[in-house]
């Protein structure tokens, strides 16, 4: 994912296709049914969003912490391998899934590059997928009667 943003004169953040205020962006992200965490190019946790659907608990103390120190010792080598591959641009995503407490959790990692191609960090996205996995056939239009 390549992100190239700049501030416009009215305090909005200009994004490739449009603009939004920081408050609007924050509201959008906290209302998605996802856990989102961002780790910068120095492997430091910069932010995460506390949503009603948060799967993995987070503490404000992780902000600024090395991402390697946010994982169990036995998996740190995997974290480092993912980041190395993203920095070297040999992978453009990573994913795994687990079953935990009756949930099916899909965890994905995406590198973020500046418009020039410089590595700027990694986005971690976790989503509980149990309901999605039960879908079958098609529903080609939103039908509130079926909700």
SVG drawing of the C-alpha trace seen along z (x, -y; Angstrom):
<svg xmlns="http://www.w3.org/2000/svg" viewBox="-38 -27 54 50">
<polyline fill="none" stroke="black" stroke-width="0.4" points="0.0,0.0 1.4,-3.4 0.2,-6.4 0.9,-9.9 -1.0,-12.5 -0.7,-16.3 -2.7,-18.7 -5.0,-21.1 -5.6,-24.6 -8.8,-23.8 -7.2,-21.3 -8.4,-18.4 -5.9,-15.7 -5.8,-15.4 -5.8,-11.7 -5.3,-10.6 -9.0,-10.5 -10.5,-13.2 -9.9,-14.6 -11.1,-14.2 -10.6,-15.7 -8.5,-13.8 -11.7,-13.4 -13.5,-11.8 -10.7,-9.5 -10.5,-8.4 -14.2,-7.9 -14.2,-5.7 -11.3,-3.6 -12.8,-3.0 -16.1,-2.0 -14.7,0.6 -15.2,4.2 -11.5,4.7 -8.5,4.3 -6.0,2.0 -2.5,1.3 0.3,-0.6 4.0,-0.1 6.4,-2.7 9.6,-2.2 11.6,-2.1 9.5,0.9 7.7,-1.3 4.0,-1.0 2.5,-4.3 -1.2,-3.8 -4.0,-1.3 -7.8,-1.8 -10.0,-0.8 -13.2,0.4 -16.2,2.2 -15.0,5.3 -11.4,5.4 -10.2,8.9 -6.8,8.6 -6.5,6.3 -4.1,3.4 -2.8,1.0 -1.8,-2.6 1.7,-1.6 2.5,0.1 2.6,-3.2 6.2,-4.0 7.3,-0.4 9.3,1.8 6.8,4.2 9.1,7.1 8.4,6.3 4.7,6.7 4.8,10.3 5.7,13.5 9.4,14.4 8.7,17.5 7.2,15.5 9.6,12.5 11.6,14.2 8.5,14.3 7.7,10.6 11.3,9.7 11.1,11.9 7.8,10.2 9.3,6.8 12.5,7.7 10.6,9.0 8.5,5.9 11.5,3.6 13.2,5.6 10.0,5.6 10.1,9.3 6.5,9.7 3.5,7.4 1.4,9.1 1.4,11.7 -1.5,13.6 -2.5,16.3 -5.6,17.3 -6.4,18.8 -9.4,20.3 -9.7,18.8 -12.6,18.9 -15.1,19.9 -13.9,17.2 -12.2,17.6 -9.7,14.7 -7.9,13.7 -4.7,11.6 -3.1,9.8 -0.1,7.6 0.5,5.0 3.6,3.0 3.2,-0.8 5.5,-2.6 5.8,-6.3 5.1,-7.4 8.8,-7.1 8.7,-3.5 10.4,-4.0 9.2,-1.6 7.2,-3.6 5.7,-0.8 3.3,2.1 -0.4,2.2 -1.8,5.1 -5.4,5.9 -7.3,8.5 -10.9,9.5 -13.3,12.0 -14.5,14.0 -16.9,16.6 -20.1,15.1 -18.4,14.4 -17.3,18.0 -21.0,19.1 -22.1,17.1 -23.3,19.2 -24.7,18.3 -25.3,14.7 -27.2,11.7 -26.9,9.3 -28.5,6.3 -29.0,5.1 -32.3,6.4 -33.1,5.1 -35.9,7.7 -33.2,10.4 -31.1,8.8"/>
</svg>
